[in-house]
Amino acid sequence: MSYEFAWLDYRKGVASRAADLLKKIALTGFDDAAATDKDILFSAELELKRASRDICGQEAVFVRDEAVSDGINIVFDKSLGLPEGAYGIEIDGTRITVKASSACGILYGVFRALALIRTGRISEKQITEVPTSPIRMLDHWDNPDGSIERGYSGKSFFFRNDHLYVDDRTREYARLVASVGINAVAINNVNVNDIATGLVSGYDRKELAMIAKIFGDYGIKLFISLNFASPMSLGATDTADPLDEGVAQWWKKTTDDLYKDIPGLGGFLVKADSEGRPGPFSYGRTHADGANMLARALAPHNGLLIWRCFVYNCQQDWRDHTMDRARACYDNFIGLDGQFDDNVILQIKNGPMDFQVREPVSPLFGGLKKTNMMVEFQIAQEYTGQQRDICYLIPMFKQVLDFKTYNGEGEGILCDLVTGKGLSRACGMVAVSNTGDDPNWTGHDLAAANLYGFGRLAFDPTLSSEEIADEWSRLTFGYDDTVAEGVSKMLMMSWPAYEKYTSPLGIGWMISPGHHYGPDIEGYEFSPWGTYHRSDRNGLGVERGKTGTCMIDQYNEPIRSIYEGLDTCPDELVLFFHRLPYDHVLKSGKTVIEHIYDSHFEGVLDVEEMIGIWESLKDRIDELRYKRVADRLQGQLRNAKEWRDRINTYYYRHSGVPDKQGRMIY
């Protein structure tokens, strides 16, 4: 299937002065680089050639090891002492100089310099950018048959018909994500099926090595998701007990063989003892037992073992109010702090539930003090519009990263904990990918802002949501201030709008089970998944304070007291932590029922405003993309109205309280 180039389409045009910079390019230090660096440097050189051709109409004049005064100088020099992936950019009149001590730094610096040129931001300045997160990762949930679990932009471009597939798009993908600093990718679903189990033991090994090589050309480490019970599934052992010597030896030999063919492999990703996945619990072992066994097979190869903490009882009794899924991640892992090997990283979802439009930050980030951690986000929009509704998630991610955990000394900002400032070990940020084989990669053209934004934020979390939105808009739609301002406004409106017309005040889960799109207020209410809002004629919410499940006690002070007190708990999370009557007055001055009514009407109005903004840009955007987004926006409006009417009617019938403004509630 054909593909577009997203924000890397250099044919969109730039300011004429900026284009002149691409006519002459000097490369210094490239020819003397070590063999391990040359492939990445070559990718940087190819990018410059491509940009000069597309922007200027002809390829730049390239010179080697001599500076130019009116063009671009790219200087690879290990003696500069810049950290891995870091780069410096100097803009001086008619000259841009990019310097780095690592090949990845050169690659990232080239992409950044080209972005500055394309957006016309080439006034005299000096920039030094150092990647904040050691690991900046994407997790794909692709299956060998070509389907993607929670995929909303077509089928997999890694798998077809139960086999790995490699073509030009594989390289275009690597180029796309490397342009925002992604340096690790897991290509297969964490819910590993029987065919994918063979990825570690010979399944399409040639193609796997090809993907690893292409990724390596762009500074990306390949990771493989594992089935914890692989030795049993493949018939090599009759157990998957992590303390069984035969199991450990099987994993060691299998891993050694894998690294012979793919020496640059990053490591393994594992989902175990979760939602029916096998794991160490089956043998009376701990998560540390299971993770460390695999990590020791990886250690001789400098590989990493990433262990997901999404572990909870998915067979709960809705009648039992003492059970609380929100407690599970903390309860399962806090007692293991300090027991994991140094090359194990715990991958922790940003919230304690499951990628809802609003959740508190997982308390496990504040609890672990001796364990490597990664924060896991989701840009696939599973519960936030599925790339049909616009929902720009970077503002949410920023709030998570800025959260004060009070882990140890000081405020314990979460961003510090996952970027190495709190722990001097392996750590980073990961997002569940939102790409598929649709021509525009993400189904909804504006959903690509989440992919771009995650990469930029993982590289530099000091960037604001507004900066990222503006940057992406200009790179994607071209050199037009009106378009950039309009699209950026739509993006910044979208997460609050989606929250308004879906589930109120942090409660979540009023969504169609299984499908996870559209309203179904009681769809999960009597299910075994532990996702309840417990609405009745008196009120709604789950009491997680001292008179309830005590989940609030998992947070450190002063967060614990803030969430415990109704006068201090933030409105946007109050129903997550407390059960309240409909007439409870929020900090906004509205009652709970008034907030429910008002927010759902406001959310629809916000979508209508976004449609108006998009329609005003019709003559400034190419017809194909204009129509694609316009069609999605009309679908979003229908969706928002359905949410509004079902939610408001449901709570009117439960509470008996009419809308003060007399709006239509059925």
Secondary structure, 3 states (H helix, E strand, C coil): CCCCCHHHCHHHCCCHHHHHHHHEEEEECCCCCCHHHHHHHHHHHHHHHHHHHHHHCCCCEEEECCCCCCCEEEEECHHHCCCCCCEEEEEECCEEEEEECCHHHHHHHHHHHHHHHHCCCCCCEEEEECCCCCEEEEECCECCCCCECCCCCCCCCCEECCEECCCHHHHHHHHHHHCCCCCEEECCCCCCCHHHHHHHCCCCHHHHHHHHHHHHHCCCEEEEEECCCHHHHCCCCCCCCCCCHHHHHHHHHHHHHHHHHCCCCCEEEECCCCCCCCCHHHHCCCHHHHHHHHHHHHHHHCCEEEEECCCCCCCCCCCCCCCCHHHHHHHHHHHHCCCCCCCEEEEEECCCCCCCCCCCCCCHHHHCCCCCEEEEEECCCCCCCCCCCCCCCHHHHHHHHCCECCCCCCCCEHHHHCCCCCCCCCCEEEEECCCCCCCCCCCCHHHHHHHHHHHHHHHCCCCCHHHHHHHHHHHHHCCCHHHHHHHHHHHHHHHHHHHHHCCCCCCCCCECCCCCCCECCCCCCCCCCCCCCCCCCCEECCCCCCCCCCHHHHCCCCHHHHHHCCCCCCHHHHHHHCCEECCCECCCCCEHHHHHHHHHHHHHHHHHHHHHHHHHCHHHCCHHHHHHHHHHHHHHHHHHHHHHHHHHHHHHHHHCCCCCCCCCCC
